[in-house]
Amino acid sequence: MAKIIKLTKDAKPAAAELTEVAQALRACKLAAFPTDTVYGVGTNGLIKAGVRRIYVVKGRDAVKALPILVKSIDEAKKWVEWTDAAERLARRYWPGPLTLVLRPTKEGRRLMFQEYQTLAIRVPAHPVALALLEAADVPLASSSANPSGAPSPKNGTAVIETMADSLEYIIDAGDVDGVESTIVDATEMAPRVLREGKIGREAISAA
């Protein structure tokens, strides 16, 4: 049964709680937390056993790669091959509801299963997610905190009701926007919108 940490909207966990959850994430435990889009479930992206647990608890199709959350543009450049399109879009929309799909660096291959060719990466804008990324100091493999096929949760209550028995921690900080990130393939000169979310196609083209 998950340990529930309740917060007021936009508050960060207390230092002791933040350290506790960050250490659990590094040790490939699973924690749910708010992002600027929906509630996510995450774990240490460098440990495959933890990543596989996300697939199991969600019932997620194994052919769908998990996005990676990082704390900054500079850290993203460690894991993916940066392009001009990525630079323009990240400078405009990170931290925020934009996921970039890029080719991995040699280091970035550590965050992927062998069959995948690209890596989806994002810097979230929510203070709780950013605080966890800073404290854990590892990239987090992530997905929406819901069973596959169910609506993506926009508050901690929904996560508690559906996933409390499967996770180690749930940070409940009230409602979030509830609209998923826009996914853009930025591997080439002209970026391609793979999923339109919070940011519209026209805004991506303009940026």
FENTAPE-V333547 format. One record per residue. N is the residue number from 1. RES is the residue in three letters. BURIAL is + if it has 9 or more other ideal C-beta (glycine too) atoms within 8 Angstrom, else -. Layout:
# FENTAPE-V333547
n=<N N>
res=<RES RES>
burial=<BURIAL BURIAL>
This chain:
# FENTAPE-V333547
n=<1 2 3 4 5 6 7 8 9 10 11 12 13 14 15 16 17 18 19 20 21 22 23 24 25 26 27 28 29 30 31 32 33 34 35 36 37 38 39 40 41 42 43 44 45 46 47 48 49 50 51 52 53 54 55 56 57 58 59 60 61 62 63 64 65 66 67 68 69 70 71 72 73 74 75 76 77 78 79 80 81 82 83 84 85 86 87 88 89 90 91 92 93 94 95 96 97 98 99 100 101 102 103 104 105 106 107 108 109 110 111 112 113 114 115 116 117 118 119 120 121 122 123 124 125 126 127 128 129 130 131 132 133 134 135 136 137 138 139 140 141 142 143 144 145 146 147 148 149 150 151 152 153 154 155 156 157 158 159 160 161 162 163 164 165 166 167 168 169 170 171 172 173 174 175 176 177 178 179 180 181 182 183 184 185 186 187 188 189 190 191 192 193 194 195 196 197 198 199 200 201 202 203 204 205 206 207>
res=<MET ALA LYS ILE ILE LYS LEU THR LYS ASP ALA LYS PRO ALA ALA ALA GLU LEU THR GLU VAL ALA GLN ALA LEU ARG ALA CYS LYS LEU ALA ALA PHE PRO THR ASP THR VAL TYR GLY VAL GLY THR ASN GLY LEU ILE LYS ALA GLY VAL ARG ARG ILE TYR VAL VAL LYS GLY ARG ASP ALA VAL LYS ALA LEU PRO ILE LEU VAL LYS SER ILE ASP GLU ALA LYS LYS TRP VAL GLU TRP THR ASP ALA ALA GLU ARG LEU ALA ARG ARG TYR TRP PRO GLY PRO LEU THR LEU VAL LEU ARG PRO THR LYS GLU GLY ARG ARG LEU MET PHE GLN GLU TYR GLN THR LEU ALA ILE ARG VAL PRO ALA HIS PRO VAL ALA LEU ALA LEU LEU GLU ALA ALA ASP VAL PRO LEU ALA SER SER SER ALA ASN PRO SER GLY ALA PRO SER PRO LYS ASN GLY THR ALA VAL ILE GLU THR MET ALA ASP SER LEU GLU TYR ILE ILE ASP ALA GLY ASP VAL ASP GLY VAL GLU SER THR ILE VAL ASP ALA THR GLU MET ALA PRO ARG VAL LEU ARG GLU GLY LYS ILE GLY ARG GLU ALA ILE SER ALA ALA>
burial=<- + - + + - + - - - + - + - - - + + + + + + + + + + - + + + + + + + + + + + + + + + + + + - + - - + + - + + + - + + - + - - - - + + + + + + - - + - + + - - + + + - + - + + + + + + - - + + - + + + + + + + + + + - - + - - + + - - - - - + + + + + + + + + - + + + + + + - + + - + + + + + + + + + - - - - - + + + + + - + + + - + + + - - + - + + + + + + - + + - - + + + + + + + + + - - + - + - - - + + + - - - - + - - ->
